[in-house]
Amino acid sequence: MPEKRLTEKLDQLTPTTTPEAQGGRSRFIPLLALGTFALGVDAYVMAGLLPLVSDDLHISASSAGQMVTVFTVCYALGGPVFATLLAKRSAKAVLAVALTVFTVGNALTALAPSLAVLLISRAIAGVGAGVYSPIAAATAAGLTAPERRGRALATVMGGLSIGTVIGVPAGMLLASHIGWRGTLWLITALGVVALLGITRLPKIEVSPPPPLGQRVRALASGRIAGIVVVSLLGGIASLGLYTYLAEFLSDAADTSQTVWAMWAWGAGGIIGSLLIGPVVDRTRRPFAAVTWILVLIVAAQFALPAAARTSAVLAIVPLVVWGAAGWAVQVPQQHQLIAAQPQQAPVAVSLNSSAVYLGSGIGSALGGLVLGLGVGPSALPYYTGALTLLALVLHLTVVRSTTRRAGRTAASTP
């Protein structure tokens, strides 16, 4: 089948390292996951600290909220630009520089005396995160044998999802004792620990990022563009709903169960991100994995309003399914992109990472717009479910046809 032939072709292009050496080097993958864990905490913790930041700096909550937007946009757009400037550096050096920038950005955030400094510091942290994440994923893939690549990517993504899940509640809990600045100092310390871990990485050759123009031209490939747009739509749908999940639950269910329901989504995310790797490795069918994952997300989001109206406890079921599927989808997506551009794996993964985070920003904005138009929060899952359904249709049409063409080409190439 085309997908299996593409996987075999990708395996042939894996850096020449013995299985024994790759197995030994795979022990360094958790060090990369520690960095993505720090990124996940930092990306979401600020949402829970908005009231404290607003009061401390004497600014409105909406102004303070712009630090989340700045971080996300710089992650999505600034990361690829600055990664291009580091194109001639080794993967280890790029990861170290990225974590240094990320850590400095968080330290500046902790010291910020004004809104202007706050926004600049969040932009710096966002750029560092945007450079680190895709290179970490590509490095993890290069540290392990092809048959374990899914597990490696899942471990790195698992660090991000676990950091995301505990970011808001843990940040709010810490801030109640040590203030929001103390929380940022702890995140800064976490970045330092991750940076020290990166220094232990072995030297590994990962294709350096090409000029920005080549990144843009990569989207001209129907297969690359299709996969990236599916990730973009998934980011819009998932974060568009998650951003306003508390409002949805308060509108549709018993507010006393809201916190538990949100924790259910996060727990599902951890489960999905950790289990998807072995599934992809065992089946070697990332396209099929994405198909079923998108089906689960659509079903969960459409079922959520009815479940929540019955009780917040019942809503936990679609929330766990949505959380698990939503976090699981990025591993097979990355797998497909690496297979599509095996010689430029960091480029492919960075395009996907940028699409997800850009989609997150767009989703938050569109969700607010929909609510601003008078649509009740309880109807929001129907909108995001329809958007995910559109992503599924695109996946089954454009991505399927281009994958088949690429598979035929791979099969005919010596």
Salt bridges, closest charged atoms under 4 A:
ASP11 OD1 - ARG149 NH1 3.87
ASP11 OD2 - ARG284 NH2 2.81
ASP42 OD2 - ARG122 NH2 2.94
ASP56 OD2 - ARG181 NH2 2.99
ASP281 OD2 - ARG151 NH1 3.07
